[in-house]
């Protein structure tokens, strides 16, 4: 059940508390999205693999999806292979 606090904007401290000790190259773009606490928590659940338990069939909100994209951007890049 979502509470009224989920509809509050996430602060710098909120994002670090929920998503961990991020470096500024990840944290600042997330804060620029002006996410709500619910968006940050939703992204955290999806990144933690807990979506199986907490609504795997539910689609992420647009902001939560952007947060996931920011946090997983480095994972998409494969290291250069020498031939």
C-alpha positions in Angstrom: 0.0 0.0 0.0 1.4 3.4 -1.0 1.3 6.1 1.6 1.2 9.9 1.1 5.0 10.0 1.6 5.4 8.1 -1.7 4.1 11.2 -3.5 6.8 13.4 -2.1 9.8 14.4 -4.2 12.9 12.3 -3.5 15.7 14.3 -2.1 19.5 13.7 -2.5 19.5 11.8 0.8 16.5 9.8 -0.2 18.0 8.6 -3.4 21.3 7.7 -1.7 19.4 5.9 1.1 17.3 3.8 -1.3 19.8 3.2 -4.1 23.0 3.2 -2.2 26.2 5.2 -2.5 26.0 6.3 -6.1 28.7 8.4 -7.7 27.7 11.9 -9.0 27.5 10.7 -12.7 24.6 8.5 -11.8 23.1 10.5 -8.9 22.8 13.9 -10.6 20.9 12.6 -13.7 18.5 10.8 -11.4 17.9 13.9 -9.3 17.4 15.9 -12.6 14.4 13.7 -13.3 12.8 15.1 -10.1 11.5 11.6 -9.1 9.0 10.9 -6.4 10.0 8.5 -3.6 7.7 5.9 -5.2 9.7 6.1 -8.5 13.0 5.6 -6.7 11.6 2.7 -4.6 10.1 1.1 -7.7 13.4 1.3 -9.6 15.2 -0.2 -6.6 12.8 -3.1 -6.4 13.2 -3.8 -10.1 17.0 -3.6 -9.9 17.1 -5.8 -6.9 15.3 -8.5 -8.8 12.4 -8.4 -6.4 9.9 -7.6 -9.1 9.1 -11.3 -9.2 7.7 -10.9 -5.8 6.5 -7.3 -6.0 4.5 -7.1 -9.2 6.5 -8.5 -12.0 3.6 -8.0 -14.3 3.3 -4.3 -13.5 5.0 -1.9 -15.9 7.5 0.6 -14.4 6.5 4.2 -14.3 8.2 6.4 -16.9 10.5 8.0 -14.2 11.4 4.6 -12.6 12.2 3.2 -16.0 14.6 6.2 -16.7 16.2 5.6 -13.3 16.8 1.9 -14.1 18.2 3.0 -17.5 20.6 5.4 -15.9 21.8 2.8 -13.4 22.2 0.0 -15.9 23.7 2.1 -18.8 27.2 0.8 -18.1 26.0 -2.8 -18.1 25.0 -2.5 -21.8 28.5 -1.6 -22.9 30.6 -4.6 -23.7 34.4 -4.2 -23.3 36.4 -4.0 -26.5 37.8 -7.3 -27.6 41.1 -7.5 -29.2 41.1 -9.6 -32.3 
